Amino acid sequence: MFGRGTGLASLWRYLLAGLGLAALLAGILAIVYLTAPQSAPGPDISRSKKTANGLFVASFQPERGIIKQGELQSWLLTLKTVAGAPVEGAAISVSGGMPQHNHGLPTSPQATDYLGEGRYRIEGLKFTMSGVWQLRFAISAAAGSDTVVFNVVL
């Protein structure tokens, strides 16, 4: 009888030691997870958004549907009022670059044509390397002046 109680007590000790070890490991994993640096969210790569002051809704896309590195290309900037009407007769200037590399665009893109329905052709864009590019558009139209920034990731 004495030997049987010792075996049961020994089993309980092993069980409690195992539970204690599991709790310790869970605590260590929780500390590591909670103190590890969280990865920053990627850049906003949406192709349609409201302008900074909310005057317009802008959409931006490559004219031929494909983004090509190292080649001159044209894109379409579509401007609509918040109510959905096309913005006509806008004056548009383009700037930008690669913020992570601290340099501007290698070319001087310009709005060259109004294609109707609020669509403007932006020519002279060239992305010379992989990474995050920012394109800033300053827009002046009858409703006022506003800006919008699009990120392009290659």
N, C-alpha and C positions, 0 to 999 in steps of 0.2 A: 503494500500500500504506500509505503514511503517513497519508493522508486517511481510509482505512477504519478504522484503529485509533483515530483521534481520534473518529470517530462512535460507535464502540462504547464508548469510555471516557466520552463525553458521555452516552450512554444510561444507563450504569451510575450516573453521578452523579445524573441525574434520578430514576432508580429509587430510589437510596439516599436522596435528599432527600425523595421522596414517602413512603417508609417512615418516615423520621424525623419528618416532619410528622404522619403518621397516628398514630405512637406518642405524640407530644406532645399531640395532640388527645385521644387516649384517656386519657392521664394527667390532663389538665385536667378531662375529664368525670368521671373517677373521683373526683377531689378534690371537685368540686362535688357529686356525688351523696353521697359519704360525709360531707361536712360540712354538708349541707343539713339543717335541722330536720325530723325525721320527724313526721308527723302523729300525734297521740295517738289511741289507739283510742277509739271512741265508748263511751258508757255501756252497761253491761250492761242490756239490755232484756228479759231472760228473764222469763217469766211463771210459772215454777215453779222453786223452789230450796230447799235446806236452810236452816233458820234458823241464826243465828250460832253457836250452841253445838251444833248438830246434833240437837236434840231432836225437831224436827218437819220435815215437808216442806210448804211453803206454795205455793199457786198463787193467782194473782190475775188477774181478768179483768173487763171491763165486763159488767154483767148483760145488757144489750141487745146486746152485741157491737160497739158503736160508741163510740169516744171522741169526745165533743163538747166543743169549746171554748166557755166562757162559760155553760154550762148545768149546773144541779144534776143529778147522776146517781148511780146506785148501782152498786156493783161487788160481786163475790163473792170472798171469801177462803176458800179450801178448805184445811183443816189435816188432815194425816194424820201418824201416827207414822211413824218410819223403816221399820217393818215393814209399813206400808200401812193400818193401822186408822184409821178416822175419829176425830178428836179432838172429843169432846163436852164441853159445859159450860165452854168456855174463856172467860176474861175477856180482852177485846181492847181496847187503846187505840191510837188513830191519831194520828200527827203527821207533819209533813213540810213541804215548801215547795220553793222553787227555789234551790238552792245557788249557782248562778252569779249570781243577782240578790240573794242574801242576804236573802230574805224567806220567811215561812212561808206556810201555806195561807190562802186568803181565807175559808174556812169551817171549821167544827169537825166533821169527819166522825166518825161513830160506828158501831159494830157494833150493829145494831138487831134482827136476827132470826137465830135458828138455824134453818136450813132442812133439817137432817138430813144424814147422810153426811159430816159434817165441814165443811159449807158454812155460811158466815156472810155475811149481807148487810151491806155497808158503805154507809151512806147519807150524803149531804151533801157529796160530792166535787164540787169545781168548779175547773176549770183555766181561768184568766182570760187566759192568753197563751201563745203558742208558746214552746217551749224544753223543757228537761229539768226534770221535776218528780220529787221523791223522796217516797215514802210509807213511813213507818216504822211497823211494827206491833209493839207489845209484847204478848206472849202469855203468859198464865198458865193452866195446866191441871194435871191430876193428875200428869203427867210432870215438871212443873217450869215455870220461866219462861225465855223466850227472846225473841229479836227477829229481825225480817227487814226488809230494805229493798228496795223495788221502785222502779225508774226508769220513768217514763212520759214519752215524748217526743212532743210535739205539733208 
